[in-house]
Amino acid sequence: MERAQEHLGQQGTGGCAPGPVDLELLVHGVGGTTPEEMLGDPRTVRVAGDDTAALFRRAEDASETGPRGGPVQEAYVWCNLTSGDAGRALWLVLLPFMVVNLAHWMRPAAPARPRTVRLYGLLVRLAALSLTVLLVAAACEVALDLVAWQCAGVRACAQRHFWLAFLTPDAAEGSGVRRWAELLGTSGGWWAQPGRRLALAAVVPGALVLLLWYLSHRTWSAYESHRPLVREADRDHEADPGPDAEDSALARPGFWYGRRLVARLRAAHTAVGLLTVAAALAVPAARFDHRPGGPAALDALSWLLIVLLLAGAGTAVAVVCRRGRDEHRLDRELDRCLVRLLPLGALGLLLLAVLYTGWSRPGWRSVGRLPADPAFGGLMLAQGALVVVLGAVAWGLYRRGAAHRAPAGERRGVEERRVPGEEGSASDPHRPPTGMHGLGGPATTLLACALGGVMSGGVAQRVADWLDGTGAMLPGPPVLLTWQASMIPPLLAVLLALAVRLAVGTVRLARTERDRVRREHPGEPEDPSRTRAIAHTRAMAVLTDRAPLILVVLSAATLVLGGGALAGGLVSGKTPDGAARGAVDAVDAVDAVDAVRIVAEVSQGLGSWLVGLGFLLFVTWGRRAYKDRGARRTVGILWDVGTFWPRAAHPFAPPCYAERAVPDLTWRIATWTEATGGRLVLSGHSQGSVLAAAAAWQLSPSTRARIALLTYGSPLERLYGRWFPAHFGPTALAGLHRDIACWNNLYRRTDPIGGPVRLPADGHPPVDQPPLRDPLAYGRTPEHPLPGPILGHSDYQADPVFARVRAHLLTRLHPELPAPREEPPG
């Protein structure tokens, strides 16, 4: 260990003997950048790392060993962990999985409630499992029901799509497919039986499940298999201090190494996906075999298969319900038997279901739809129940945490100190700034389920429209999925109204900001266009703080529309178009009701087209975001927040880049400080500040006390502290402030992402510096002869205050020199 640490410490200094060098370790934020831009020099060299993530220095600093005018800058470039290959844009298809995984980390902070915390995690994992079932069931609906059962069973539809012609009873009679059918050995209509068509179509959802398993396993090996730094002195951290100790959970040794849980969840979700395909195959055949006079052997085999499927599903659910993440120690073990046998057993049951369903049944005919409505309805009810129970658990945790932080006699004063419009203001040291009063996690889970439902219903409706063409040949997808697709236009109308509301509020706030900008520059000539530009940028930056309103409206609309879709699908038993036609007939075609029918028809058709268009735009936008830097900055913050967290709820979510980045930073800081004994400033911008804080938590207490932290444009409190209070709440950030040597935070009012950390002093120097001027000069000055740009979230190092604050931090790191008494210039 000592030799490895000494080698890594010398590697950063060109292999020379360690010297008293000051190091500034730069960590970039969202959107990515190049080492040349980070270091401000076209000549850079890589001193450690690989093509995915690496450390860079200026060429002239590669062998720096002695003191110099300023600290040696070292850039950690991690942008290839979340960007690079345009094929990764397809990860956006896994958005529902990422969203539900995000909900796992959004639980409120509540001390001394370990069982309730575990219950919260269990409910989120069950909701994530239901999303896997929903996705695979939607694939089965498209492949088995719409294609193999309905379209291939109707001669006109099969002839319209030549690739289905060999599945019809008279396949060999068609001149266009006769030779192909003979080559396949199907000249006698062998594939015409419904069971064999279903068995063949099961290849599509089965391959989808195996593809998800492969991607999850491969991305884990590439991104999340790096072990964090664990020293003998850190063994004390392996004792269980409770779910919400004073330190953040990010300080636990096993936080960034969830191999065992991810492997178990991957095995369980793969097994459930394969069992879902097997059930979709076996249930229609079993219904046919259970008819009076059916063959006794097949009837007995169907019951045996159903029992085995239920036992396999129960086993997979039990695996998901087992204890979640073990963060208090580095868990190197792996349940190899479980991880291997569970998916293999499910695959064996799927093959058995294929053989059972493909058995010859001459009297079986494909008529109507497959019996999928009860399955989708039950799944939607189960998801709703899970969200309701999760909301009750989250509310209880939030109330427990609020009562713990605010004694009864102080609550009134706490409420009076709150800033209007800012829930859980940071001016309140007792109340955590939790988004949506702790209900952010349940609301996010609801949105994940809604995303899965809308995507499933929309894709099924779009495929049905494409197969049918005339709209008269096929019964179409299950009624519930049609209702879900029809809810898309009303939901978009709600979002449009919300966007108008936010736009009006932004315009009003911009007018107010104009007066503030004028007061901030007294005596300077008025430039109306300049004033409007600054005020507009500030008003737009405030939209980030409107996220709770957006989530509340979106969750409420989803809940109402989802309930309406469930009621319409299960109660009426008809599609929106059919229900509206029935209403028209019941009242003799009154014009108002006839208008309702027209709206229902338009909504039903428009919903399917919007899903198809949205899917294409989604993938196209995602591909552009990974190629075009400007587009990536638009979606970068949401994507990087979502993939920052480990896969604790859903193993098929996009991979966690922090399980590679945090160990990289921790190893570099620990080995460099031990090898050189120099001063180190950990400098993080935007999302880089979150990685920097996570890396600082992972250091040993002695190493943590020897570094300084400089954050700028940081979402630590504005986003992470409010939406992930159990890990980045005021208590956790205050503990980090006490443990590290010193910490300063820079921000601008024009920054839509970064903001103040808002930690009370408590006898320590304040973390937040006064907001930086943006732009640096209102008009033309001798120092700025040309109009300066409004920087917003970028180029913090261009501000002169940055260098002065960094120098002040280095001065405070000197143990033998007294720190200056004056405050750093702001």
Secondary structure, DSSP 4 states (H G I P E B T S, - for coil): -HHHHHHHHHHTTTTSPP----EEEEE--TT---HHHHHT-S-EEEEEE-SSSEEEEEGGGTT--S--SSPEEEEEE-GGGTSS-GGGGGGGGGHHHHHHHHHHTTPPP-TT-HHHHHHHHHHHHHHHHHHHHHHHHHHHIIIIIIIIIIITTSHHHHHHSGGGGGGSTTGGG-TTTHHHHHHTT-TT-GGGSHHHHHHHHTHHHHHHHHHHHHHHHHHHHHHS-PPPP--GGGGGGGS---TT-SS-GGGSTTTT--HHHHHHHHHHHHHHHHHHHHHHHHHHHHHHHTSTT--HHHHHHHHHHHHHHHHHHHHHHHHHHS-----SS------HHHHHHHHHHHHHHHHHHHHHHTS--TT----S--S-HHHHHHHHHHHHHHHHHHHHHHHHHHHHHHHHHS-GGGHHHHHHHSPTT-TT-TT-SSS---GGGGTHHHHHHHHHHHHHHHHHHHHHHHHHHHHHSSSSS---S-HHHHHHHHTHHHHHHHHHHHHHHHHHHHHHHHHHHHHHHHHHSTTSPP-HHHHHHHHHHHHHHGGGGGHHHHHHHHHHHHHHHHHHHHHIIIII-S-HHHHHHHHHHHTT--HHHHHHHHHHHHHHHHHHHHHHHHHHHHHHHHHHHTT-HHHHHHHHHHHHHHHHS--SS-TTSPP-THHHHHHHHHHHHHHHHHHH---EEEEEETHHHHHHHHHHHHS-HHHHTTEEEEEES--IIIIIIHH-HHHHSHHHHHHHHHHSSEEEEE-BTT-SS--------TTS--SBPPPBPSSS-SS--SS--SPPP--TTS-GGGSHHHHHHHHHHHHHT-SSSPPPSSPPP-
